[in-house]
């Protein structure tokens, strides 16, 4: 059992990770060097995509995806309300509008039904992108969402920072998150609490060579160089951004990516222990629902708690857990309720998002946890609700 405080998530950095970064620091390139391409190549092979474009963080990945898709003023992006702020903000960055979709109250995910309702509210407007979020690591119904997006004239962009290693079984076929089987692009994050860490970092995958080219332009100021031209010559047809990921970070990413099978196995083993330990506490406490076909590598271990039945507020439980050395977090506050979006879009009633938010709590889950830590967390949760 781990002594001390158990955060809800944390990085696993080992000696070979440190050695990889040290080697990059001693190399000729700290940024825009060969380690970037090596990381991109390894990543696209892991997820099964044709192209992978590294960038500075997961928010940059989303922004680049909007720029690559040429989404702008007058366009509409459909975003689930249960997500991090960045999923909706990326549309605002390019001047597009957001229509928020409700979610399943027990999984927190956009569904064909909630997308249909959002598309109905968007009628008469130019819907250009649908951005489902693979919350916690569970995978949305990509085939259905992609078909609906296509029928509406929109592309599907998977917001997948939680779902590296996750997959979806569709009939006899298994699709990996990020392989582009059902989406135009998928975005990832390598923030320290994610499945692999680069400090900060992101990636966009796609099977479309034209989109990959535009992603690379967006990442690096919009600059192009013509083969055979003067070696100092570059041109810019339109402005881009400085969203490059340094070689130092990519060296850490390569080292972490090699450990992905171990990280995946450990997260799945811990999630299975939680499932057994939490079962006797139902219905007051239960795990978030798993959609049919989803085979997740969970980034978040989220439970749904009937706080009213327990006679405790969520704040009381969070504070009691912290006093017992157990961290927790809420994923997420419905984005449509944020002041900016309330001012821009007006009030909106999304009952699924409210039901999810009212009950959700994320518990510790990361590879360096010991098996006994799961029992410690569940015991602390049970006593925090009862005490």
C-alpha positions as CSV (number, residue, x, y, z in Angstrom):
1,X,0.0,0.0,0.0
2,X,1.3,3.5,-0.9
3,X,1.9,5.7,2.1
4,X,1.0,9.4,1.9
5,X,-1.4,11.2,-0.3
6,X,-3.0,9.5,-3.3
7,X,-3.8,12.1,-6.0
8,X,-6.6,11.3,-8.5
9,X,-3.9,11.0,-11.2
10,X,-0.1,11.4,-11.7
11,X,2.7,10.7,-14.1
12,X,4.9,7.6,-13.9
13,X,8.5,8.8,-14.6
14,X,11.3,6.2,-14.4
15,X,15.1,6.3,-14.8
16,X,15.0,5.5,-18.5
17,X,12.6,8.4,-19.1
18,X,15.1,10.7,-17.3
19,X,18.0,9.2,-19.4
20,X,16.1,9.8,-22.6
21,X,15.5,13.5,-21.8
22,X,19.1,13.9,-20.7
23,X,20.3,12.4,-24.0
24,X,18.1,14.9,-25.9
25,X,19.5,17.8,-23.8
26,X,23.0,16.7,-24.9
27,X,22.0,16.4,-28.6
28,X,22.2,18.9,-31.4
29,X,18.5,19.8,-31.4
30,X,16.4,20.9,-28.5
31,X,13.5,21.7,-30.8
32,X,12.4,21.0,-34.5
33,X,14.9,18.1,-34.6
34,X,14.7,14.4,-35.6
35,X,13.1,13.3,-32.3
36,X,9.9,15.0,-33.2
37,X,9.5,13.0,-36.4
38,X,10.5,9.8,-34.5
39,X,7.8,10.4,-31.9
40,X,5.2,11.1,-34.6
41,X,6.1,7.9,-36.4
42,X,6.0,5.8,-33.3
43,X,2.7,7.3,-32.3
44,X,0.9,6.8,-35.6
45,X,2.0,3.2,-35.7
46,X,0.6,2.6,-32.2
47,X,-2.8,4.0,-33.0
48,X,-2.9,2.9,-36.6
49,X,-3.2,6.2,-38.3
50,X,-1.7,7.4,-41.6
51,X,-0.3,10.6,-40.1
52,X,0.5,12.0,-36.7
53,X,1.4,15.7,-36.0
54,X,2.9,16.5,-32.6
55,X,2.1,19.9,-31.0
56,X,2.6,21.8,-27.7
57,X,-0.5,20.5,-25.8
58,X,-3.9,19.0,-26.2
59,X,-5.6,22.4,-26.6
60,X,-3.2,23.3,-29.4
61,X,-4.2,20.0,-31.0
62,X,-7.8,21.0,-31.0
63,X,-7.1,24.5,-32.3
64,X,-4.9,23.1,-35.1
65,X,-7.7,20.7,-36.1
66,X,-10.2,23.6,-36.4
67,X,-7.7,25.5,-38.6
68,X,-6.9,22.5,-40.7
69,X,-10.6,21.9,-41.3
70,X,-10.9,25.6,-42.3
71,X,-13.7,26.2,-39.7
72,X,-14.4,29.8,-39.0
73,X,-17.1,32.5,-38.5
74,X,-20.6,31.4,-39.4
75,X,-19.8,27.7,-38.8
76,X,-21.2,25.6,-36.0
77,X,-19.3,22.9,-34.0
78,X,-21.3,20.5,-31.8
79,X,-19.6,19.7,-28.5
80,X,-20.8,17.7,-25.5
81,X,-21.3,19.7,-22.4
82,X,-19.4,17.3,-20.3
83,X,-15.9,17.9,-21.3
84,X,-12.9,20.2,-20.5
85,X,-13.2,23.8,-21.5
86,X,-10.8,23.4,-24.5
87,X,-13.2,21.3,-26.6
88,X,-15.6,24.3,-27.0
89,X,-12.9,26.9,-26.8
90,X,-11.2,25.6,-29.9
91,X,-14.3,26.6,-31.9
92,X,-14.3,30.1,-30.3
93,X,-10.6,30.5,-31.2
94,X,-11.5,30.4,-34.9
95,X,-14.7,32.5,-34.6
96,X,-17.1,29.5,-34.9
97,X,-20.3,29.0,-32.8
98,X,-20.9,26.1,-30.5
99,X,-24.1,24.1,-30.0
100,X,-23.8,22.0,-26.9
101,X,-25.1,18.4,-26.9
102,X,-26.4,16.7,-23.9
103,X,-24.8,13.4,-22.7
104,X,-25.9,10.1,-21.3
105,X,-26.4,10.7,-17.6
106,X,-24.7,7.5,-16.6
107,X,-21.7,7.5,-19.0
108,X,-21.2,11.2,-19.6
109,X,-20.8,10.6,-23.3
110,X,-22.4,12.1,-26.4
111,X,-24.8,9.6,-27.9
112,X,-26.6,9.4,-31.3
113,X,-29.8,10.5,-29.4
114,X,-28.1,13.6,-27.9
115,X,-26.4,14.4,-31.1
116,X,-29.7,14.2,-33.0
117,X,-31.2,16.7,-30.5
118,X,-28.3,19.1,-30.9
119,X,-28.5,18.9,-34.7
120,X,-32.2,19.7,-34.5
121,X,-31.4,22.8,-32.4
122,X,-28.8,23.7,-35.0
123,X,-31.2,23.5,-38.0
124,X,-30.7,26.3,-40.5
125,X,-27.1,26.8,-39.5
126,X,-23.9,25.6,-41.1
127,X,-22.8,22.6,-39.0
128,X,-19.1,21.9,-39.9
129,X,-17.8,19.7,-37.1
130,X,-18.9,17.3,-34.4
131,X,-16.5,16.7,-31.6
132,X,-17.4,13.7,-29.4
133,X,-15.2,13.3,-26.3
134,X,-14.1,9.8,-25.1
135,X,-14.7,10.7,-21.5
136,X,-12.6,8.8,-19.0
137,X,-11.3,6.6,-21.8
138,X,-14.6,5.0,-22.8
139,X,-15.3,5.2,-26.5
140,X,-18.4,6.9,-28.0
141,X,-20.5,5.2,-30.6
142,X,-18.2,6.4,-33.4
143,X,-19.9,4.7,-36.4
144,X,-23.3,6.2,-35.6
145,X,-22.0,9.6,-34.7
146,X,-19.9,9.7,-37.9
147,X,-22.8,8.8,-40.1
148,X,-25.0,11.5,-38.5
149,X,-22.2,14.1,-38.8
150,X,-21.7,13.1,-42.5
151,X,-25.4,13.4,-43.2
152,X,-25.3,16.9,-41.7
153,X,-22.3,17.9,-43.9
154,X,-19.9,17.9,-41.0
155,X,-16.7,16.2,-40.1
156,X,-16.1,14.1,-37.0
157,X,-13.1,15.1,-34.8
158,X,-12.5,12.8,-31.9
159,X,-11.4,14.6,-28.7
160,X,-9.4,11.7,-27.3
161,X,-6.9,12.9,-24.6
162,X,-8.4,10.4,-22.2
163,X,-8.4,7.4,-24.6
164,X,-4.9,6.5,-25.8
165,X,-5.0,2.7,-26.1
166,X,-8.8,2.5,-26.0
167,X,-10.7,0.7,-28.7
168,X,-14.2,0.0,-30.0
169,X,-15.5,-3.3,-31.2
170,X,-17.9,-2.8,-34.1
171,X,-19.2,-6.2,-35.3
172,X,-16.1,-8.3,-35.9
173,X,-13.9,-5.3,-36.3
174,X,-11.9,-3.5,-33.6
175,X,-11.2,0.1,-34.2
176,X,-8.4,1.8,-32.2
177,X,-9.1,5.4,-31.0
178,X,-7.2,7.7,-33.4
179,X,-7.0,5.2,-36.3
180,X,-9.2,7.4,-38.4
181,X,-11.6,4.6,-39.3
182,X,-14.6,6.8,-38.3
183,X,-13.2,10.3,-38.0
184,X,-11.4,13.0,-40.0
185,X,-9.0,13.7,-37.1
186,X,-8.4,12.7,-33.5
187,X,-6.6,14.8,-30.9
188,X,-4.6,13.7,-27.9
189,X,-2.9,15.2,-24.8
190,X,0.2,14.2,-22.9
191,X,-0.4,16.2,-19.8
192,X,1.2,14.5,-16.7
193,X,-2.1,12.8,-15.6
194,X,-2.8,11.3,-19.0
195,X,-1.9,7.8,-20.1
196,X,1.6,8.9,-21.2
197,X,3.3,12.1,-20.3
198,X,5.6,14.6,-22.1
199,X,5.3,17.3,-19.5
200,X,2.9,19.1,-21.8
201,X,2.2,18.0,-25.3
202,X,-0.4,17.0,-27.8
203,X,-0.9,15.1,-31.1
204,X,-3.4,15.1,-34.0
205,X,-3.9,11.9,-36.1
206,X,-5.5,11.7,-39.5
207,X,-5.6,9.5,-42.6
208,X,-5.9,12.6,-44.8
209,X,-2.6,13.8,-46.3
210,X,-4.1,17.2,-47.1
211,X,-5.3,17.7,-43.5
212,X,-1.9,16.5,-42.2
213,X,-0.2,19.1,-44.3
214,X,-2.5,21.9,-43.1
215,X,-1.9,20.7,-39.5
216,X,1.8,21.1,-39.9
217,X,1.4,24.6,-41.4
218,X,-0.8,25.6,-38.5
219,X,1.8,24.3,-36.0
220,X,4.7,26.3,-37.4
221,X,3.7,29.9,-38.4
222,X,2.3,28.7,-41.8
223,X,5.8,28.5,-43.2
224,X,6.6,26.5,-46.3
225,X,9.9,25.8,-48.0
226,X,10.3,24.8,-51.6
227,X,12.7,22.0,-52.4
228,X,15.7,23.3,-54.4
229,X,15.1,26.9,-53.5
230,X,17.6,29.0,-51.6
231,X,18.2,27.3,-48.3
232,X,17.1,30.4,-46.3
233,X,13.9,31.0,-48.2
234,X,10.5,30.4,-46.7
235,X,7.0,31.6,-47.7
236,X,3.8,32.1,-45.7
237,X,0.5,31.9,-47.6
238,X,-1.5,32.4,-44.4
239,X,-0.5,32.9,-40.7
240,X,0.0,29.9,-38.5
241,X,1.0,29.5,-34.8
242,X,4.0,28.4,-32.8
243,X,2.5,25.1,-31.5
244,X,5.7,23.1,-31.9
245,X,6.6,20.3,-29.5
246,X,10.4,20.4,-28.6
247,X,12.7,17.4,-29.0
248,X,13.2,17.3,-25.3
249,X,9.4,16.6,-24.8
250,X,9.4,14.2,-27.7
251,X,12.3,12.2,-26.2
252,X,10.2,11.7,-23.1
253,X,7.2,10.8,-25.2
254,X,9.1,8.1,-27.1
255,X,10.3,6.6,-23.8
256,X,6.8,6.7,-22.4
257,X,5.2,5.3,-25.5
258,X,7.4,2.2,-25.2
259,X,5.8,1.6,-21.8
260,X,2.2,2.0,-23.1
261,X,1.4,-1.7,-23.0
262,X,2.5,-1.9,-19.4
263,X,0.6,1.3,-18.5
264,X,-2.5,0.0,-20.3
265,X,-2.4,-3.4,-18.5
266,X,-1.9,-1.7,-15.1
267,X,-4.8,0.7,-15.5
268,X,-7.0,-2.1,-16.6
269,X,-6.0,-4.3,-13.6
270,X,-6.6,-1.4,-11.2
271,X,-10.0,-0.7,-12.8
272,X,-11.0,-4.4,-12.4
273,X,-10.1,-4.2,-8.7
274,X,-12.2,-1.1,-8.3
275,X,-15.1,-2.8,-10.0
276,X,-15.0,-5.7,-7.4
277,X,-14.5,-3.4,-4.4
278,X,-17.3,-1.0,-5.3
279,X,-19.9,-3.6,-6.2
280,X,-21.2,-4.0,-2.6
281,X,-21.7,-0.2,-2.4
282,X,-24.4,-0.1,-5.1
283,X,-26.7,1.6,-5.7
284,X,-25.5,4.6,-3.6
285,X,-22.1,4.3,-5.3
286,X,-21.5,2.8,-8.7
287,X,-19.1,3.0,-11.6
288,X,-19.8,5.2,-14.6
289,X,-21.6,3.1,-17.3
290,X,-19.6,1.5,-20.1
291,X,-21.1,1.8,-23.6
292,X,-21.5,-1.3,-25.7
293,X,-18.4,-2.2,-27.6
294,X,-16.1,0.1,-25.6
295,X,-12.8,-1.4,-24.5
296,X,-11.3,1.4,-22.5
297,X,-7.9,2.1,-21.0
298,X,-9.3,4.3,-18.3
299,X,-7.7,7.7,-17.7
300,X,-10.3,8.5,-15.0
301,X,-11.9,6.1,-12.5
302,X,-15.2,7.9,-12.1
303,X,-18.0,6.9,-9.8
304,X,-21.6,8.2,-9.6
305,X,-22.7,8.8,-6.0
306,X,-26.2,9.4,-4.8
307,X,-25.2,12.2,-2.3
308,X,-28.8,12.9,-1.3
309,X,-29.4,9.2,-0.3
310,X,-26.1,9.2,1.6
311,X,-27.0,12.5,3.4
312,X,-23.7,14.1,2.5
313,X,-22.7,16.9,0.1
314,X,-20.0,16.3,-2.5
315,X,-17.9,18.9,-0.8
316,X,-18.1,17.1,2.5
317,X,-17.1,13.8,0.9
318,X,-14.2,15.4,-1.0
319,X,-12.9,17.1,2.1
320,X,-13.3,13.9,4.2
321,X,-11.4,11.9,1.5
322,X,-8.6,14.5,1.5
323,X,-8.3,14.2,5.3
324,X,-7.8,10.5,4.8
325,X,-5.0,11.1,2.2
326,X,-7.2,10.4,-0.9
327,X,-7.5,12.9,-3.7
328,X,-10.5,13.2,-5.9
329,X,-11.7,15.5,-8.7
330,X,-14.9,16.4,-10.6
331,X,-14.9,15.8,-14.4
332,X,-16.6,18.0,-15.4
333,X,-18.6,21.1,-14.7
334,X,-21.0,21.3,-17.7
335,X,-19.4,23.7,-20.2
336,X,-22.7,25.2,-21.3
337,X,-23.2,26.6,-17.8
338,X,-19.9,28.6,-17.9
339,X,-20.5,32.4,-17.8
340,X,-18.9,33.0,-21.3
341,X,-21.2,30.4,-22.9
342,X,-24.3,31.5,-21.0
343,X,-23.7,35.1,-22.2
344,X,-23.1,33.9,-25.8
345,X,-25.7,31.2,-26.1
346,X,-28.3,31.9,-23.4
347,X,-29.6,29.5,-20.9
348,X,-29.8,25.8,-21.9
349,X,-31.4,22.8,-20.2
350,X,-29.4,19.7,-20.6
351,X,-30.7,17.2,-18.1
352,X,-28.2,14.4,-18.8
353,X,-25.2,16.7,-18.2
354,X,-26.8,18.0,-15.0
355,X,-27.5,14.5,-13.7
356,X,-23.9,13.4,-14.5
357,X,-22.4,16.5,-12.9
358,X,-24.5,16.2,-9.7
359,X,-23.2,12.6,-9.1
360,X,-19.7,12.3,-10.5
361,X,-16.5,12.0,-8.6
362,X,-13.1,10.8,-10.0
363,X,-11.0,8.6,-7.7
364,X,-7.2,7.8,-7.8
365,X,-6.1,5.8,-10.9
366,X,-2.5,5.7,-12.1
367,X,0.0,2.9,-12.9
368,X,2.2,3.3,-9.8
369,X,-0.7,2.6,-7.4
370,X,-0.5,-0.6,-5.5
371,X,-3.3,-3.1,-5.4
372,X,-4.0,-2.4,-1.8
373,X,-4.4,1.3,-2.6
374,X,-7.7,0.5,-4.3
375,X,-9.0,-1.0,-1.0
376,X,-7.7,2.0,0.9
377,X,-9.6,4.4,-1.5
378,X,-12.8,2.5,-1.4
379,X,-12.7,2.2,2.4
380,X,-12.1,5.9,2.7
381,X,-15.0,6.7,0.4
382,X,-17.3,4.4,2.3
383,X,-16.4,5.9,5.7
384,X,-16.5,9.4,4.3
385,X,-20.1,8.9,3.2
386,X,-21.1,7.2,6.4
387,X,-19.3,9.3,8.9
